[in-house]
Amino acid sequence: MQSSVAEIRAWPALWSLVIGFFMILVDSTIVSVATPAIMEELQADIDSAIWVTSAYLLAYAVPLLITGRLGDRFGPRRVYLTGLAVFTVSSALCGFAGSIELLILARVLQGLGAALMTPQTMSVITRIFPPDRRGSAMGLWGSVAGIATLLGPILGGVLVDGLGWEWIFFVNVPVGVVGWILAYRLVPKLSTTSHSFDLIGVVLSAAGMFCLVFGLQEAESYNWGRIVGPVSVWSLIVTGALLFSAFIVWQRLNRKEPLVPLRLFRDRNFSLANTAISAMGFAVTTMTLPLMLYAQNVRNLSPTEAAMLLAPMAIISGALAPFVGRLVQRGNPKYMAVSGFAGMAIALFWLAGLLTPDTPIWLLLLPLSLIGLAGAGIWAPVSLTATRNLAPSLAGAGSGVYNTTRQVGAVLGSAGIAAIMQARLVANGAVDNPGRAAEYSAAMGQALLLPATVVVIGLAAACFFARPELRQAWSPDAEPTRETARQG
């Protein structure tokens, strides 16, 4: 009877979690279209404005490894609700920020809330859906991820034009409240396990990420020279790489309970899927900002008009979402993932070549539509490939690692696109001078070559996916709450 009860409440639980998951991913990209307005009102330069996104992504990525374990220890429902409350309150603080510094600080708090929430959604799917039904659930989860990152700039454009940039954050408050109530009522309590927390691992991973991201993003501002006193850009980047290396060594040597159980990576598909989703996180975070700056500064489109360039991507991804979930469950997700990554690489290289001052707008919609089609074939297949064979006892750790690698890709992408845009603007003589339309367009097109190239790495990883095998032994471990038991 427990299995049937869990199955009845599985979909309502997932839908309630999807609301919060959608919201935090929208906030990963919604700032891109509002960047010019934020720069003007808060009197910030482009580097400071990009930190509004980078600070969020950094605070989101660094704690993910430990927040997945927190879900195992205290229950994913409790940790998710805590994170959603933090995210909702910090969203209001972002809207009330009166300076770029306060906005960045509020975005850090918002990222911490998102970090508490994200691993719990994937962990709940792994624990309450049997393997033969997990494809449809992962299809929804992955499709929400893809659609949210594309809808962010569109929603941002409408809000910036209609109400002001502050409302890209204020809109989260009522949605967060509704999402919290639904999750409280619909998400079941799950059994917990005791964990010791790898504090040394947390420090090494956090310090390594900060050094690497700060070094990459600030490199061009300091002409790849010194930042503070004797500290140089290169020393920060090298230090970050060394800290990450030390983190991996420590995970192997830690005899108690490492932050990242390296045995997860014995599963070939888990390792390859993490590489692929990192490339995807990198690409979707970086591709919108050059396009939005080109559309507004070169083509003189309003924020809403610029954001509507992304509408075909969101519409196509959303329309295909139900079919993708069913298809990946029936067949080998490898083929869909390979096709998706190949299509996205082609589309990004194509789009990069089209960014000129006089390219017809309708022509830009062709590669953008292809990106939407390709993205629909990436999110769900890669997520299913990563989690299909995870044991319930590793659900939290595996979800934390998977989401961390996705966010690491996003953080590095945000830092990388900042560096390459500034470098290409300097090289093309268009710094702080969008009036030089041809040079500015060329710089933005050249910047798009970065995500296009990284997507090829994801394509290479997907080519080596093995066909997932269904687990034979599975049982739900839900402990029904009073509300969910009544529904069952």
C-alpha positions as CSV (number, residue, x, y, z in Angstrom):
1,M,0.0,0.0,0.0
2,Q,2.8,2.4,0.7
3,S,4.0,2.2,-2.9
4,S,0.6,3.1,-4.3
5,V,0.2,6.0,-1.9
6,A,3.6,7.4,-2.8
7,E,2.7,7.1,-6.5
8,I,-0.6,8.9,-6.0
9,R,1.1,11.9,-4.4
10,A,4.3,11.9,-6.5
11,W,3.0,14.1,-9.3
12,P,1.3,16.7,-7.0
13,A,4.5,16.8,-5.0
14,L,6.6,17.4,-8.1
15,W,4.4,20.1,-9.4
16,S,4.6,22.0,-6.2
17,L,8.4,21.8,-6.2
18,V,8.5,22.9,-9.9
19,I,7.1,26.3,-9.0
20,G,10.1,27.2,-6.8
21,F,12.6,25.5,-9.2
22,F,11.2,27.5,-12.1
23,M,11.5,30.7,-10.1
24,I,15.1,30.3,-9.1
25,L,16.2,29.4,-12.6
26,V,14.3,32.3,-14.1
27,D,16.4,34.5,-11.8
28,S,19.6,33.1,-13.3
29,T,18.9,34.8,-16.6
30,I,16.3,37.5,-16.0
31,V,18.9,40.1,-15.1
32,S,20.4,40.0,-18.6
33,V,17.7,42.0,-20.3
34,A,17.5,44.5,-17.3
35,T,21.3,45.1,-17.3
36,P,21.2,48.4,-19.3
37,A,18.4,49.8,-17.0
38,I,20.3,48.7,-13.8
39,M,23.5,50.3,-15.1
40,E,21.7,53.6,-15.8
41,E,19.7,53.9,-12.7
42,L,22.3,52.7,-10.2
43,Q,25.2,54.4,-12.1
44,A,27.2,51.1,-12.5
45,D,29.6,50.0,-15.2
46,I,29.2,46.8,-17.1
47,D,31.6,44.8,-14.9
48,S,29.7,45.7,-11.7
49,A,26.4,45.0,-13.4
50,I,27.5,41.5,-14.5
51,W,28.4,40.8,-10.8
52,V,24.6,41.1,-10.2
53,T,24.4,37.8,-12.0
54,S,27.7,36.3,-11.1
55,A,27.2,36.9,-7.3
56,Y,23.9,35.1,-7.5
57,L,25.4,32.2,-9.5
58,L,28.4,32.0,-7.2
59,A,26.3,31.9,-4.0
60,Y,24.0,29.4,-5.7
61,A,26.8,27.1,-6.8
62,V,29.2,26.9,-3.9
63,P,26.8,25.5,-1.2
64,L,25.1,22.9,-3.5
65,L,27.3,20.1,-2.5
66,I,26.5,20.4,1.2
67,T,22.8,21.4,0.7
68,G,22.2,18.1,-1.0
69,R,23.5,16.4,2.2
70,L,21.4,18.7,4.3
71,G,18.3,17.3,2.5
72,D,19.4,13.7,3.4
73,R,20.0,14.7,7.0
74,F,17.0,16.9,7.8
75,G,14.6,15.9,5.0
76,P,14.3,17.5,1.6
77,R,10.9,19.0,2.4
78,R,12.2,20.9,5.4
79,V,15.3,22.2,3.7
80,Y,13.4,23.1,0.5
81,L,10.9,25.2,2.5
82,T,13.7,27.0,4.4
83,G,15.4,27.8,1.1
84,L,12.2,29.1,-0.5
85,A,11.6,31.4,2.5
86,V,15.1,32.8,2.2
87,F,14.8,33.2,-1.5
88,T,11.4,35.0,-1.2
89,V,12.6,37.5,1.4
90,S,15.9,38.2,-0.4
91,S,13.9,38.9,-3.6
92,A,12.2,41.7,-1.9
93,L,15.5,43.1,-0.7
94,C,16.8,43.0,-4.2
95,G,13.9,45.2,-5.4
96,F,14.5,47.7,-2.6
97,A,18.3,48.0,-3.2
98,G,19.3,51.5,-3.8
99,S,22.9,50.9,-5.0
100,I,24.7,48.3,-7.0
101,E,26.6,47.1,-3.9
102,L,23.4,46.5,-2.0
103,L,21.8,44.7,-5.0
104,I,24.8,42.4,-5.3
105,L,24.7,41.6,-1.5
106,A,20.9,40.8,-1.8
107,R,21.6,38.6,-4.8
108,V,24.1,36.6,-2.7
109,L,21.4,35.9,-0.1
110,Q,19.0,35.0,-2.9
111,G,21.6,32.5,-4.3
112,L,22.0,30.9,-0.9
113,G,18.2,30.3,-0.8
114,A,18.3,28.8,-4.3
115,A,21.1,26.5,-3.2
116,L,19.0,25.1,-0.4
117,M,16.1,24.4,-2.8
118,T,17.6,23.0,-5.9
119,P,19.0,19.6,-4.8
120,Q,15.8,18.8,-3.0
121,T,13.7,18.8,-6.2
122,M,15.9,16.3,-7.9
123,S,16.3,14.2,-4.7
124,V,12.6,13.9,-4.3
125,I,12.1,12.7,-7.9
126,T,14.8,10.0,-7.4
127,R,13.2,8.9,-4.1
128,I,9.4,8.9,-4.9
129,F,9.3,7.9,-8.6
130,P,10.1,4.3,-9.6
131,P,12.8,4.0,-12.3
132,D,10.2,3.0,-15.0
133,R,8.3,6.3,-14.4
134,R,11.3,8.5,-13.6
135,G,11.8,9.5,-17.2
136,S,8.5,11.4,-17.4
137,A,9.3,13.1,-14.1
138,M,12.8,14.0,-15.2
139,G,11.3,15.2,-18.5
140,L,9.2,17.7,-16.6
141,W,12.2,18.7,-14.3
142,G,14.5,19.1,-17.2
143,S,12.0,20.9,-19.4
144,V,11.3,23.4,-16.6
145,A,15.0,24.1,-16.4
146,G,15.3,24.8,-20.1
147,I,12.1,26.9,-20.4
148,A,12.9,28.9,-17.2
149,T,16.3,30.0,-18.4
150,L,14.8,31.1,-21.7
151,L,11.7,32.8,-20.3
152,G,13.8,34.8,-17.8
153,P,14.9,37.5,-20.3
154,I,11.4,37.6,-21.9
155,L,9.7,38.1,-18.5
156,G,12.4,40.6,-17.6
157,G,11.8,42.7,-20.7
158,V,8.1,43.0,-20.0
159,L,8.6,43.9,-16.4
160,V,11.4,46.4,-17.1
161,D,9.4,48.2,-19.7
162,G,6.1,48.2,-17.8
163,L,7.1,48.6,-14.1
164,G,10.8,49.1,-13.8
165,W,13.8,46.7,-13.2
166,E,12.9,46.3,-9.5
167,W,9.9,44.2,-10.5
168,I,12.0,41.4,-11.9
169,F,12.6,40.7,-8.2
170,F,9.3,41.9,-6.6
171,V,7.4,39.4,-8.8
172,N,9.0,36.5,-6.9
173,V,7.4,37.5,-3.6
174,P,3.8,36.4,-4.3
175,V,5.0,33.4,-6.3
176,G,7.2,32.4,-3.5
177,V,4.4,32.6,-0.9
178,V,2.1,30.4,-3.0
179,G,4.9,27.9,-3.8
180,W,5.7,27.6,-0.1
181,I,2.1,26.8,0.9
182,L,1.8,24.2,-1.8
183,A,5.1,22.5,-1.0
184,Y,4.2,22.5,2.7
185,R,0.9,20.7,1.9
186,L,1.9,18.4,-1.0
187,V,5.6,17.3,-0.5
188,P,5.8,14.2,1.6
189,K,8.2,13.8,4.5
190,L,11.0,11.4,3.5
191,S,13.2,9.3,5.7
192,T,16.4,10.9,6.8
193,T,20.0,9.6,7.4
194,S,22.7,10.9,9.6
195,H,25.6,12.6,7.9
196,S,28.8,14.2,9.1
197,F,29.7,17.3,7.2
198,D,33.0,17.7,5.4
199,L,33.9,21.2,6.5
200,I,37.4,21.1,5.0
201,G,35.8,20.1,1.7
202,V,33.4,23.0,1.9
203,V,36.1,25.5,2.5
204,L,38.4,24.2,-0.3
205,S,35.6,24.1,-2.8
206,A,34.2,27.6,-1.9
207,A,37.7,29.2,-1.9
208,G,38.6,27.6,-5.2
209,M,35.4,28.7,-6.9
210,F,35.8,32.3,-5.6
211,C,39.4,32.6,-6.7
212,L,38.7,31.2,-10.1
213,V,35.5,33.2,-10.8
214,F,36.8,36.5,-9.4
215,G,40.1,36.1,-11.3
216,L,38.3,35.4,-14.6
217,Q,35.7,38.2,-14.3
218,E,38.1,40.9,-13.2
219,A,40.9,40.0,-15.6
220,E,40.1,42.4,-18.4
221,S,39.3,45.3,-16.0
222,Y,42.8,45.0,-14.6
223,N,44.4,44.3,-18.0
224,W,45.3,40.8,-16.7
225,G,47.6,42.6,-14.2
226,R,47.4,43.2,-10.5
227,I,44.1,43.5,-8.5
228,V,45.1,44.3,-4.9
229,G,48.7,44.9,-4.0
230,P,50.8,41.8,-4.9
231,V,47.7,39.8,-5.9
232,S,47.5,39.3,-9.7
233,V,44.8,37.9,-11.9
234,W,46.9,34.9,-12.9
235,S,47.7,34.1,-9.3
236,L,44.1,34.0,-8.4
237,I,43.2,31.7,-11.3
238,V,46.1,29.4,-10.5
239,T,45.2,29.4,-6.8
240,G,41.6,28.5,-7.7
241,A,42.8,25.6,-9.8
242,L,45.1,24.3,-7.0
243,L,42.4,24.6,-4.4
244,F,40.1,22.5,-6.6
245,S,42.8,19.9,-7.0
246,A,43.3,19.8,-3.3
247,F,39.6,19.4,-2.8
248,I,39.6,16.3,-5.0
249,V,42.6,14.8,-3.2
250,W,40.9,15.5,0.1
251,Q,37.7,13.8,-1.0
252,R,39.7,10.7,-1.8
253,L,41.6,10.8,1.5
254,N,38.7,11.6,3.8
255,R,37.9,8.3,5.6
256,K,34.7,9.6,7.3
257,E,32.2,11.0,4.9
258,P,33.5,13.1,2.0
259,L,31.4,16.0,0.6
260,V,31.5,14.3,-2.8
261,P,31.4,10.5,-2.6
262,L,33.8,9.7,-5.5
263,R,32.1,6.3,-6.0
264,L,29.3,8.2,-7.7
265,F,31.7,8.7,-10.6
266,R,32.3,5.0,-11.1
267,D,29.0,5.2,-12.9
268,R,30.1,6.1,-16.4
269,N,26.8,7.8,-17.3
270,F,26.8,9.9,-14.1
271,S,30.3,11.2,-14.9
272,L,29.5,12.0,-18.5
273,A,26.2,13.6,-17.7
274,N,27.9,15.9,-15.2
275,T,30.3,17.0,-17.9
276,A,27.4,17.5,-20.4
277,I,25.2,19.5,-18.0
278,S,28.1,21.7,-17.0
279,A,28.6,22.7,-20.7
280,M,24.8,23.3,-21.0
281,G,24.8,25.5,-17.8
282,F,27.7,27.5,-19.3
283,A,26.0,28.0,-22.6
284,V,22.5,29.0,-21.5
285,T,24.0,31.5,-19.0
286,T,26.3,33.2,-21.5
287,M,24.4,33.3,-24.8
288,T,21.7,35.7,-23.8
289,L,23.8,38.7,-22.5
290,P,25.7,39.4,-25.8
291,L,22.4,39.1,-27.7
292,M,20.5,41.4,-25.4
293,L,23.2,44.1,-25.5
294,Y,23.4,43.8,-29.3
295,A,19.6,44.1,-29.6
296,Q,19.3,47.1,-27.3
297,N,22.5,49.0,-28.0
298,V,22.9,48.3,-31.7
299,R,19.3,47.7,-33.0
300,N,17.7,50.1,-30.5
301,L,15.1,47.6,-29.4
302,S,13.3,48.1,-26.1
303,P,13.9,45.6,-23.4
304,T,10.6,43.9,-24.2
305,E,11.3,43.8,-28.0
306,A,14.8,42.5,-27.3
307,A,13.5,39.8,-25.0
308,M,10.9,38.7,-27.5
309,L,13.8,37.5,-29.8
310,L,13.9,34.6,-27.3
311,A,10.2,33.8,-27.6
312,P,10.7,31.1,-30.3
313,M,13.1,29.2,-28.0
314,A,10.7,29.2,-25.1
315,I,7.7,28.3,-27.1
316,I,9.4,25.4,-28.9
317,S,10.9,24.0,-25.7
318,G,7.6,24.3,-23.9
319,A,5.6,22.6,-26.7
320,L,8.0,19.7,-26.9
321,A,8.3,19.1,-23.1
322,P,5.5,16.5,-22.8
323,F,6.8,14.5,-25.7
324,V,10.4,14.5,-24.6
325,G,9.5,13.0,-21.3
326,R,7.7,10.1,-22.9
327,L,10.4,9.5,-25.6
328,V,13.4,9.4,-23.2
329,Q,11.6,6.8,-21.0
330,R,11.0,4.5,-24.0
331,G,14.3,4.7,-25.7
332,N,18.0,5.4,-25.3
333,P,18.3,9.1,-24.2
334,K,21.8,9.2,-25.7
335,Y,20.5,9.8,-29.2
336,M,18.3,12.7,-28.3
337,A,21.1,14.3,-26.2
338,V,23.6,14.0,-29.0
339,S,21.1,15.5,-31.5
340,G,20.4,18.3,-29.0
341,F,24.0,19.3,-28.4
342,A,24.8,19.1,-32.1
343,G,21.9,21.4,-33.0
344,M,22.7,23.9,-30.3
345,A,26.4,24.1,-31.4
346,I,25.3,24.7,-35.0
347,A,22.7,27.3,-33.9
348,L,25.2,29.3,-31.7
349,F,27.9,29.4,-34.4
350,W,25.2,30.5,-36.9
351,L,23.9,33.2,-34.6
352,A,27.4,34.5,-33.9
353,G,27.8,35.1,-37.6
354,L,24.6,37.0,-38.0
355,L,25.2,39.8,-35.4
356,T,25.7,42.7,-37.8
357,P,24.0,46.2,-37.7
358,D,21.8,45.4,-40.7
359,T,20.9,41.7,-40.3
360,P,17.1,41.4,-40.7
361,I,15.5,40.6,-37.4
362,W,13.5,37.7,-38.8
363,L,16.8,36.0,-39.8
364,L,18.0,36.0,-36.2
365,L,14.9,34.0,-35.2
366,L,16.0,31.0,-37.3
367,P,19.0,30.0,-35.2
368,L,17.2,31.1,-32.0
369,S,14.4,28.6,-32.9
370,L,16.9,25.9,-33.5
371,I,18.3,26.6,-30.0
372,G,14.8,26.0,-28.5
373,L,14.5,22.7,-30.4
374,A,18.0,21.6,-29.4
375,G,17.5,22.5,-25.8
376,A,14.4,20.4,-25.5
377,G,16.6,17.4,-26.5
378,I,19.2,18.1,-23.8
379,W,17.8,18.9,-20.4
380,A,15.6,15.8,-19.7
381,P,17.8,13.2,-21.4
382,V,20.9,14.3,-19.6
383,S,19.1,14.5,-16.2
384,L,17.7,11.0,-16.7
385,T,21.0,9.6,-17.7
386,A,22.6,11.0,-14.6
387,T,20.1,9.8,-12.1
388,R,18.5,6.6,-13.5
389,N,20.9,4.3,-11.7
390,L,21.3,6.3,-8.4
391,A,20.5,4.4,-5.3
392,P,18.1,6.2,-2.9
393,S,20.8,6.5,-0.3
394,L,22.9,8.5,-2.8
395,A,20.0,10.6,-4.0
396,G,21.0,13.7,-2.0
397,A,24.7,13.5,-2.8
398,G,24.1,12.7,-6.4
399,S,21.6,15.6,-6.8
400,G,24.0,18.0,-5.1
401,V,26.9,17.0,-7.3
402,Y,24.8,17.2,-10.5
403,N,23.3,20.5,-9.7
404,T,26.7,21.8,-8.6
405,T,28.4,20.9,-11.9
406,R,25.5,22.6,-13.8
407,Q,25.9,25.8,-11.7
408,V,29.7,25.6,-11.9
409,G,29.3,25.8,-15.6
410,A,26.9,28.7,-15.2
411,V,29.3,30.6,-12.9
412,L,32.3,30.1,-15.1
413,G,30.2,31.1,-18.1
414,S,29.1,34.3,-16.4
415,A,32.7,35.1,-15.6
416,G,34.0,34.0,-18.9
417,I,31.5,36.0,-21.0
418,A,32.3,39.1,-19.0
419,A,36.0,38.7,-19.8
420,I,35.6,37.9,-23.4
421,M,33.0,40.7,-24.1
422,Q,35.3,43.3,-22.5
423,A,38.3,41.9,-24.4
424,R,36.5,42.0,-27.8
425,L,35.1,45.5,-27.1
426,V,38.6,46.7,-26.5
427,A,40.0,44.9,-29.5
428,N,37.2,46.3,-31.8
429,G,37.5,49.8,-30.3
430,A,33.9,49.9,-29.0
431,V,34.4,50.2,-25.3
432,D,31.6,52.5,-23.8
433,N,30.8,53.4,-27.4
434,P,27.8,51.4,-28.7
435,G,27.5,54.1,-31.4
436,R,30.2,52.2,-33.4
437,A,27.6,49.7,-34.4
438,A,29.7,47.5,-36.7
439,E,32.5,47.2,-34.1
440,Y,30.1,46.6,-31.2
441,S,28.1,44.0,-33.2
442,A,31.3,42.2,-34.1
443,A,32.4,42.1,-30.4
444,M,29.1,40.6,-29.3
445,G,29.2,38.0,-32.2
446,Q,32.7,37.0,-31.3
447,A,31.7,36.6,-27.6
448,L,29.0,34.1,-28.7
449,L,31.7,31.9,-30.1
450,L,32.6,31.0,-26.4
451,P,29.3,29.2,-25.5
452,A,29.2,27.7,-29.0
453,T,32.6,26.1,-28.4
454,V,31.8,24.9,-24.9
455,V,28.6,23.2,-26.2
456,V,30.9,21.0,-28.4
457,I,32.4,19.6,-25.1
458,G,28.8,18.6,-24.1
459,L,28.3,17.0,-27.5
460,A,31.5,14.9,-27.0
461,A,30.4,13.7,-23.6
462,A,26.9,12.8,-24.8
463,C,28.4,10.6,-27.6
464,F,29.8,8.2,-25.0
465,F,26.6,7.8,-22.9
466,A,25.8,4.1,-22.2
467,R,22.2,2.9,-22.3
468,P,20.8,3.3,-18.7
469,E,19.7,0.1,-17.0
470,L,16.6,0.0,-14.9
471,R,17.1,-0.8,-11.2
472,Q,15.1,-3.9,-10.2
473,A,15.0,-3.2,-6.5
474,W,13.1,-0.1,-5.6
475,S,10.8,1.0,-2.9
476,P,9.5,4.5,-1.9
477,D,10.6,5.8,1.5
478,A,7.9,8.4,2.0
479,E,6.5,9.0,5.4
480,P,3.1,10.6,4.6
481,T,2.2,13.9,6.3
482,R,-1.3,14.3,7.6
483,E,-2.2,16.3,4.5
484,T,-0.7,14.0,1.9
485,A,-2.0,10.9,3.6
486,R,-5.5,12.4,3.4
487,Q,-5.0,13.0,-0.3
488,G,-3.7,9.4,-0.8
